[in-house]
């Protein structure tokens, strides 16, 4: 048995779904595998009534708060690093901000209402953790309020979709918890087909013939469909037969065959799975016993410096895709990013920031100019707004806020603590934003012409201050003039003098 590293922290994943709330505590071993310490599931139906009324009822909110207070106490007892996420039910509840505030005040948990794409990304992480590189996968996850579909290579998703289809939602819309008539079933299938056509591309090339199904609903449907083979894999034909059988089955028999709460929504879940499988043109669906909770744990694991995969470019890819939607100057954005990350790496002893915030700087540098799409003069403020309200898989709401602030301060007013744009940050967050924004300002000034004249450089932190040695093949007068304006802000933040040394290289 491998000896456990004494400093490995306990990780905690809390998933506030539509049907239930779940907790899992795990500890990584020396090889990076996750050992489950404790699991809980409370079927309190957080999404009950939300899709019909648009609001979480007070009785449901009280059940949720009581559950999360208990989960929070367990996490504190284990001194766990926690990530708590809520999915489609709270995404659509008008009173979600109030629920999140009450959760924070009563339990101390920062409940994060994640986007559909972030939910799909986390499911991918959970299902595909340690998948061999180059292996193509197709994932389907049917929740109570939404269905996530993803394609991936190895562990890394390359397409993420979130559909407004869920077993609870469809059941409420079509009143399908009891007897499902032939007409109801026809309407449900038509509705699913319409949503799929509006959300997914008409044809996805190179899909695997077998999809991985990761939710409890899929597990229940596939287990029923493949009961005779006991294989955990159901063909599309078997799924169609299952839909017909479940729709005709009296509700009392469904409740004997399935958990009572699952029985009420199982017909809708089967209709969604059948529709997705037919639309994608796959042969069958195979059940996996991993999903969102596992993905949250893997995400926490990867955020620890020692475990972060060096070849994971999914966040920067998402930022570049966003920049392209706003017609950014991609060459300038990538040059500023390269310079900013070099400053971060070379001056690690000076800024003393954890490696975990390096992706914040990278994302802010890639997106610092997207506000140009709205207005040039105030583009730094528009950049803040666009990033703050974007859907960037890989960043939590709070992380996206910090990235937006770093990008906002790439020009004009420096990130002084008294500035209005720094309001609402904790002292640690404020220090992080100030330091990252200062590095970004220097990097941005070194490509002021947008012509990338600096081909290489290094930063040294010596007795006389910080020296930047710039290797250029073109004149850098404009860059130096702008960089000199950052000397004083740099000294205010880092307490060090900043100097520039140009080394001209022959050729262009």
C-alpha positions in Angstrom: 0.0 0.0 0.0 1.6 3.3 -1.0 2.4 5.7 1.8 0.2 8.8 1.9 1.9 12.1 1.8 1.2 13.8 5.1 0.5 17.2 3.6 -2.1 16.0 1.1 -5.3 18.0 1.8 -8.8 16.6 1.9 -10.9 17.8 -1.1 -14.6 18.3 -0.9 -17.1 18.5 -3.7 -20.7 19.7 -3.2 -23.2 19.4 -6.0 -26.5 21.1 -5.7 -28.5 19.5 -8.5 -32.1 19.6 -9.5 -33.0 16.2 -7.9 -30.6 16.0 -5.0 -27.7 17.6 -3.1 -24.5 15.5 -2.9 -21.2 15.7 -0.9 -18.0 13.8 -1.5 -14.8 14.0 0.5 -11.7 12.6 -1.0 -7.9 12.6 -0.5 -5.3 12.4 -3.3 -2.7 9.7 -2.9 0.9 10.0 -3.9 0.1 9.0 -7.5 -2.7 11.6 -7.8 -5.5 9.1 -7.6 -8.5 10.1 -5.4 -9.5 8.0 -2.4 -13.1 8.6 -1.3 -13.4 9.3 2.4 -17.1 10.0 2.8 -20.2 10.5 0.6 -23.7 11.8 1.3 -26.8 12.3 -0.9 -29.9 14.1 0.1 -32.9 13.9 -2.3 -34.4 17.2 -1.3 -35.4 18.2 -4.9 -33.9 21.7 -5.1 -35.4 22.1 -8.5 -39.0 21.3 -7.5 -41.3 23.9 -9.0 -38.5 26.1 -10.3 -39.0 25.3 -14.0 -42.8 26.0 -13.6 -42.6 29.1 -11.5 -39.1 30.5 -12.0 -38.5 30.7 -8.2 -37.2 28.3 -5.6 -40.0 28.1 -2.9 -39.1 29.0 0.7 -39.7 25.5 1.9 -37.2 24.1 -0.6 -34.7 26.8 0.3 -34.9 25.9 4.0 -34.2 22.2 3.1 -31.3 23.3 1.0 -29.8 25.6 3.7 -30.2 22.9 6.4 -28.4 20.3 4.2 -25.6 22.7 3.3 -25.0 23.7 7.0 -24.5 20.1 7.8 -22.2 19.6 4.8 -20.2 22.6 5.7 -19.7 21.3 9.2 -18.3 18.0 7.8 -15.9 19.9 5.5 -14.7 22.0 8.5 -14.1 18.9 10.5 -11.9 17.4 7.8 -10.3 20.8 7.1 -11.2 20.3 3.5 -10.7 22.5 0.4 -14.2 22.9 -0.8 -15.9 23.7 -4.1 -19.7 23.9 -4.0 -21.5 24.3 -7.3 -25.2 24.6 -8.2 -26.5 23.7 -11.6 -29.7 24.3 -13.7 -32.3 24.7 -10.9 -30.4 27.7 -9.4 -29.3 28.9 -12.9 -33.0 29.5 -13.6 -34.3 30.6 -10.2 -35.0 34.3 -10.1 -34.2 34.3 -6.3 -30.8 32.5 -6.8 -28.7 35.5 -5.7 -30.7 35.6 -2.4 -30.3 31.9 -1.9 -26.5 32.1 -2.6 -26.3 35.0 -0.1 -28.1 33.0 2.6 -26.0 29.9 2.0 -22.8 32.1 2.5 -24.2 33.7 5.6 -25.6 30.6 7.3 -23.1 27.9 6.2 -20.0 29.8 5.2 -20.0 28.1 1.8 -19.4 30.0 -1.4 -22.1 28.4 -3.6 -21.2 28.9 -7.2 -24.0 28.8 -9.8 -22.0 27.4 -12.8 -22.9 27.8 -16.4 -24.0 24.9 -18.5 -20.7 24.8 -20.3 -18.7 24.8 -17.0 -21.0 22.0 -15.8 -20.2 20.0 -19.0 -16.4 20.7 -18.5 -16.5 19.4 -15.0 -18.4 16.3 -16.0 -15.7 15.7 -18.6 -13.0 16.0 -16.0 -14.8 13.5 -13.7 -15.6 10.9 -16.3 -12.3 11.1 -18.3 -9.8 11.6 -15.6 -6.6 9.6 -16.6 -8.1 8.7 -20.0 -5.2 7.8 -22.4 -4.2 10.8 -24.6 -5.6 10.6 -28.1 -8.7 8.6 -27.1 -11.9 10.2 -28.5 -15.0 10.2 -26.2 -18.6 11.3 -26.4 -20.3 12.1 -23.1 -24.0 12.5 -22.2 -25.3 13.6 -18.8 -29.0 14.0 -18.1 -29.8 16.1 -15.1 -33.1 17.3 -13.7 -33.0 20.6 -15.5 -30.4 20.3 -18.3 -28.6 17.8 -20.4 -24.9 18.2 -21.1 -23.2 16.8 -24.2 -19.4 16.9 -24.7 -16.8 15.5 -27.0 -13.2 15.1 -25.8 -9.8 13.8 -26.7 -8.0 12.2 -23.7 -9.1 14.2 -20.7 -9.6 17.4 -22.6 -13.0 18.4 -23.9 -13.1 20.0 -27.4 -16.8 20.7 -27.6 -19.3 21.4 -24.8 -23.0 21.9 -25.1 -25.7 22.4 -22.5 -29.3 21.8 -23.5 -32.5 23.0 -21.9 -33.7 19.5 -21.4 -33.9 17.7 -18.1 -35.9 14.9 -16.6 -37.6 17.1 -14.0 -38.1 20.0 -16.4 -39.7 17.7 -19.1 -41.9 16.0 -16.5 -43.2 19.3 -15.2 -43.8 20.8 -18.7 -45.7 17.8 -19.9 -47.2 16.7 -16.6 -45.6 13.3 -17.1 -45.1 12.0 -13.6 -48.0 9.5 -13.8 -49.6 8.0 -16.8 -48.1 9.1 -20.1 -50.5 8.9 -23.0 -49.6 8.3 -26.6 -50.2 11.9 -27.4 -48.1 13.1 -24.5 -45.3 10.8 -25.6 -45.4 12.1 -29.2 -45.3 15.7 -28.0 -42.4 15.0 -25.6 -40.4 13.4 -28.4 -41.1 16.3 -30.7 -40.1 18.8 -28.1 -36.8 17.0 -27.4 -36.1 16.8 -31.1 -36.7 20.5 -31.5 -34.4 21.5 -28.7 -31.7 19.2 -30.0 -32.0 20.7 -33.5 -31.6 24.3 -32.1 -28.7 23.5 -29.8 -26.5 20.9 -31.4 -24.8 21.1 -34.8 -26.6 19.2 -37.6 -23.7 16.8 -37.9 -20.8 16.0 -35.7 -17.9 14.2 -37.5 -15.8 11.4 -36.1 -18.0 10.6 -33.2 -17.4 7.3 -31.3 -20.1 4.8 -31.9 -20.7 4.3 -28.1 -21.5 7.3 -25.9 -20.6 7.4 -22.2 -23.6 8.1 -20.0 -22.7 9.6 -16.6 -25.9 10.4 -14.6 -28.2 8.5 -12.3 -31.0 8.9 -14.7 -29.0 7.4 -17.6 -27.9 4.6 -15.2 -31.5 3.8 -14.4 -32.7 3.9 -18.0 -29.8 1.8 -19.4 -30.0 -0.8 -16.6 -33.7 -1.2 -17.3 -33.1 -1.4 -21.1 -30.3 -3.9 -20.8 -31.7 -5.9 -17.9 -31.6 -9.2 -19.7 -27.9 -8.8 -20.8 -26.9 -7.2 -17.5 -24.2 -5.4 -19.5 -24.5 -1.7 -18.6 -24.8 -0.9 -22.3 -28.0 -0.3 -24.2 -28.5 0.1 -28.0 -30.6 2.8 -29.5 -33.2 0.2 -30.4 -33.4 -1.0 -26.8 -33.8 2.7 -25.6 -36.7 3.1 -27.9 -38.3 0.0 -26.6 -37.7 1.2 -23.1 -39.4 4.5 -23.7 -42.5 2.7 -25.0 -42.5 0.2 -22.0 -42.0 2.9 -19.4 -44.7 5.2 -20.8 -47.2 2.3 -20.8 -46.2 1.1 -17.3 -48.6 2.0 -14.5 -47.1 4.4 -12.0 -47.3 1.9 -9.2 -45.2 -0.6 -11.1 -42.7 2.1 -12.0 -42.3 2.9 -8.3 -41.7 -0.7 -7.5 -39.1 -1.0 -10.2 -37.3 2.4 -9.4 -36.7 4.6 -6.4 -40.1 6.5 -6.0 -38.7 9.9 -6.8 -36.8 8.5 -9.8 -40.0 6.7 -11.0 -41.8 10.0 -11.4 -39.2 11.4 -13.9 -37.9 8.2 -15.5 -40.1 8.4 -18.6 -38.8 11.9 -19.4 -35.2 10.8 -18.8 -35.7 7.9 -21.2 -37.2 10.1 -23.9 -34.3 12.6 -23.6 -31.7 9.8 -23.8 -33.4 8.2 -26.8 -33.6 11.6 -28.6 -30.0 12.5 -28.0 -28.7 9.1 -29.1 -30.8 9.2 -32.3 -29.8 12.7 -33.1 -26.1 12.0 -32.7 -26.4 8.8 -34.7 -24.6 6.6 -32.2 -25.1 2.8 -31.7 -25.4 2.6 -28.0 -24.9 4.2 -24.6 -22.6 2.8 -21.9 -23.0 3.7 -18.2 -20.1 5.1 -16.2 -20.3 5.7 -12.4 -18.6 9.0 -12.4 -19.8 12.5 -13.1 -20.0 16.1 -11.9 -18.9 15.4 -8.3 -15.8 13.6 -9.5 -15.1 16.4 -11.9 -15.2 19.0 -9.1 -12.7 16.9 -7.1 -10.3 16.5 -10.1 -10.6 20.3 -10.8 -9.6 20.9 -7.1 -6.7 18.5 -7.6 -5.5 20.2 -10.7 -5.6 23.6 -9.0 -2.9 22.4 -6.7 0.4 23.3 -8.2 2.0 19.9 -8.0 -0.8 18.3 -9.9 -1.6 20.8 -12.6 -1.2 19.1 -16.0 1.4 21.1 -18.0 -0.2 20.4 -21.4 -3.7 21.6 -20.5 -4.4 24.7 -22.7 -8.2 24.5 -22.4 -8.5 27.8 -20.5 -6.3 29.8 -22.9 -8.1 28.1 -25.9 -11.4 29.3 -24.4 -10.0 32.9 -24.0 -8.7 32.9 -27.6 -12.0 31.7 -28.9 -13.7 34.5 -26.9 -11.2 37.1 -28.2 -11.9 36.0 -31.8 -15.6 36.6 -31.3 -14.8 40.2 -30.5 -12.3 40.5 -33.4 -9.3 41.1 -31.1 -5.7 41.7 -32.4 -4.6 38.1 -31.9 -0.9 38.7 -32.6 -0.8 41.6 -30.1 -2.8 39.6 -27.5 -0.5 36.6 -27.7 2.7 38.8 -27.6 1.5 40.6 -24.5 0.6 37.2 -22.9 4.0 35.8 -23.7 5.7 38.9 -22.1 3.4 38.9 -19.1 4.0 35.2 -18.3 7.7 35.6 -18.7 7.6 38.5 -16.2 5.6 36.3 -13.8 8.0 33.4 -14.1 11.2 35.3 -13.9 10.1 37.5 -11.0 8.4 34.8 -8.9 10.7 35.6 -5.9 9.6 39.2 -6.1 5.9 38.9 -6.5 5.5 35.8 -4.3 2.2 34.9 -5.8 1.1 31.2 -6.0 1.4 29.4 -9.3 -2.3 28.9 -9.2 -3.0 32.5 -10.2 -0.8 32.3 -13.3 -3.8 31.3 -15.5 -5.6 34.5 -14.3 -2.8 36.6 -15.8 -2.7 34.6 -18.9 -6.5 34.9 -19.5 -6.5 38.7 -18.7 -3.5 39.3 -21.0 -5.2 37.4 -23.9 -8.5 39.4 -23.4 -7.2 42.8 -22.2 -8.3 44.6 -25.4 -11.6 43.0 -26.2 -13.4 46.2 -25.1 -12.3 47.7 -28.4 -15.4 46.0 -29.9 -17.5 48.4 -27.9 -15.5 51.6 -27.6 -11.8 52.5 -27.9 -11.5 55.3 -25.5 -13.0 53.4 -22.5 -12.1 50.0 -23.8 -10.5 48.9 -20.5 -13.9 49.3 -18.7 -15.8 47.6 -21.4 -13.2 44.8 -21.2 -14.0 44.4 -17.5 -17.8 44.1 -18.3 -17.4 41.6 -21.1 -15.1 39.3 -19.1 -17.2 39.6 -16.0 -20.3 38.5 -17.8 -18.7 35.9 -20.1 -19.0 32.1 -20.0 -15.4 31.0 -19.7 -15.2 27.3 -18.8 -12.4 26.7 -16.3 -13.0 29.8 -14.2 -15.4 30.1 -11.3 -17.5 33.2 -10.9 -15.0 34.7 -8.4 -12.0 33.8 -10.5 -13.6 35.4 -13.6 -14.2 38.6 -11.5 -10.4 38.7 -10.6 -9.4 38.2 -14.2 -11.8 41.0 -15.3 -10.2 43.3 -12.7 -6.7 42.5 -13.8 -7.6 43.2 -17.5 -9.5 46.4 -16.5 -6.3 47.8 -15.1 -4.0 47.2 -18.1 -4.2 51.0 -18.9 -5.2 54.3 -17.5 -5.6 54.4 -13.7 -3.2 52.1 -11.8 -4.7 49.5 -9.4 -4.3 51.5 -6.3 -6.1 50.1 -3.2 -8.2 53.3 -2.9 -9.5 53.2 -6.5 -13.2 52.5 -6.9 -12.5 49.6 -9.2 -10.8 47.7 -6.4 -13.9 47.8 -4.1 -15.3 44.5 -2.9 -12.0 42.6 -2.9 -10.5 40.8 0.1 -7.0 41.9 1.1 -5.5 38.8 -0.6 -7.5 39.3 -3.7 -6.6 43.0 -3.9 -2.8 42.2 -3.6 -3.2 39.6 -6.3 -5.0 42.0 -8.7 -2.5 44.8 -8.0 0.5 42.6 -8.7 -0.9 40.8 -11.8 -2.2 44.0 -13.3 1.2 45.7 -12.8 2.9 42.9 -14.7 0.3 43.1 -17.4 0.7 46.9 -17.7 4.5 46.5 -18.3 3.9 43.7 -20.8 1.3 45.7 -22.7 3.6 48.7 -22.9 6.3 46.6 -24.5 4.1 46.0 -27.5 2.5 49.4 -27.7 3.0 49.5 -31.5 1.2 46.1 -31.9 4.1 45.1 -34.2 5.9 42.7 -31.8 9.3 44.3 -32.1 10.6 42.4 -29.0 11.6 38.9 -30.0 12.9 37.7 -26.6 13.7 39.1 -23.2 14.5 38.1 -19.6 13.9 39.8 -16.3 16.4 39.8 -13.4 15.9 41.0 -9.9 19.2 42.2 -8.6 20.7 44.5 -6.0 19.9 47.6 -8.1 16.4 46.7 -8.9 14.6 44.8 -11.7 16.2 44.9 -15.1 14.5 43.9 -18.3 16.8 42.8 -21.0 15.0 43.2 -24.4 16.2 41.6 -27.6 14.7 43.5 -30.5 15.0 43.3 -34.3 13.1 46.6 -34.9 13.2 50.0 -33.2 11.5 50.0 -29.8 11.3 53.8 -29.2 7.5 53.8 -28.8 7.6 50.8 -26.5 10.3 52.3 -24.3 8.5 55.6 -24.1 5.4 53.8 -22.8 7.3 51.4 -20.6 8.9 54.3 -18.8 5.5 55.5 -17.7 5.1 52.2 -15.8 8.3 52.6 -13.8 6.6 54.5 -10.9 3.5 52.2 -10.6 5.8 49.2 -10.6 7.9 50.7 -7.8 4.7 51.5 -5.8 3.6 47.8 -6.0 6.9 45.9 -5.8 9.2 48.5 -4.1 11.8 48.0 -6.8 13.3 50.2 -9.5 12.6 49.1 -13.0 15.1 49.5 -15.9 15.2 48.6 -19.5 18.2 47.3 -21.5 17.8 46.9 -25.3 20.0 44.5 -27.2 19.5 44.8 -31.0 19.6 41.6 -33.0 20.6 41.6 -36.7 18.0 40.8 -39.3 14.2 41.2 -39.2 
